[in-house]
């Protein structure tokens, strides 16, 4: 799923402000200091699209919020049951 034009613009702005020449792509991967809102979680999921839920604490936190908000329905066949 491609990012909406609004999300793509936010990502581009972040990239300009953070100086991606200095910081690694999609930094940081650690869990957030505060709980995500559902909209912020959706943004984090897009920013960390290439990360695995089982290896990226930020994507895992975002995924959990979206499941709790009913915006993601985990596949019951998933043996990891990350929802």
C-alpha positions as CSV (number, residue, x, y, z in Angstrom):
1,X,0.0,0.0,0.0
2,X,1.5,3.3,-1.0
3,X,1.5,6.3,1.3
4,X,-1.2,8.9,0.8
5,X,0.0,12.2,-0.7
6,X,-0.4,13.8,2.8
7,X,1.7,11.1,4.5
8,X,4.3,11.2,1.7
9,X,4.6,15.0,2.2
10,X,5.1,14.5,6.0
11,X,7.8,11.9,5.4
12,X,9.6,14.2,2.9
13,X,9.4,17.1,5.5
14,X,10.8,14.8,8.2
15,X,13.6,13.7,5.9
16,X,14.6,17.3,5.1
17,X,14.5,18.3,8.8
18,X,16.4,15.3,10.1
19,X,19.1,15.3,7.5
20,X,19.0,11.7,6.2
21,X,22.6,12.0,5.2
22,X,23.5,11.9,9.0
23,X,20.7,9.7,10.4
24,X,19.9,6.2,9.3
25,X,16.7,5.6,7.3
26,X,13.6,5.1,9.4
27,X,15.3,6.1,12.6
28,X,14.5,5.3,15.4
29,X,13.3,1.8,15.8
30,X,12.9,1.8,19.6
31,X,9.5,1.9,21.2
32,X,7.9,5.3,21.5
33,X,8.2,7.3,24.8
34,X,4.4,7.8,24.8
35,X,1.6,5.6,23.4
36,X,0.7,6.3,19.8
37,X,-2.6,7.7,18.7
38,X,-4.2,5.6,16.0
39,X,-3.2,8.1,13.3
40,X,0.4,8.3,14.6
41,X,0.5,4.5,14.6
42,X,-0.6,4.4,11.0
43,X,2.1,6.9,10.1
44,X,4.7,4.8,12.0
45,X,3.6,1.6,10.2
46,X,4.1,3.3,6.9
47,X,7.5,4.7,8.0
48,X,8.6,1.2,9.1
49,X,7.0,-0.8,6.3
50,X,10.2,-2.6,5.6
51,X,10.7,-3.6,9.3
52,X,9.4,-6.8,10.8
53,X,6.8,-6.5,13.6
54,X,8.9,-9.1,15.6
55,X,12.2,-7.1,15.2
56,X,11.1,-3.4,15.3
57,X,9.8,-2.2,18.6
58,X,8.3,0.9,17.1
59,X,6.4,-1.0,14.4
60,X,5.3,-3.5,17.1
61,X,3.9,-0.7,19.3
62,X,2.1,0.9,16.3
63,X,0.7,-2.5,15.3
64,X,-0.6,-3.1,18.8
65,X,-2.4,0.3,18.8
66,X,-4.0,-0.3,15.4
67,X,-5.2,-3.7,16.5
68,X,-6.7,-2.3,19.7
69,X,-8.4,0.5,17.6
70,X,-9.8,-2.1,15.2
71,X,-7.9,-0.7,12.2
72,X,-5.9,-3.9,11.8
73,X,-7.4,-7.4,12.2
74,X,-4.7,-10.0,12.8
75,X,-4.8,-13.1,10.8
76,X,-5.8,-15.9,13.2
77,X,-3.6,-18.3,11.2
78,X,-0.5,-16.3,12.3
79,X,1.3,-18.6,14.7
80,X,3.1,-15.5,16.3
81,X,-0.2,-14.0,17.3
82,X,1.4,-10.6,17.4
83,X,-2.0,-8.8,17.8
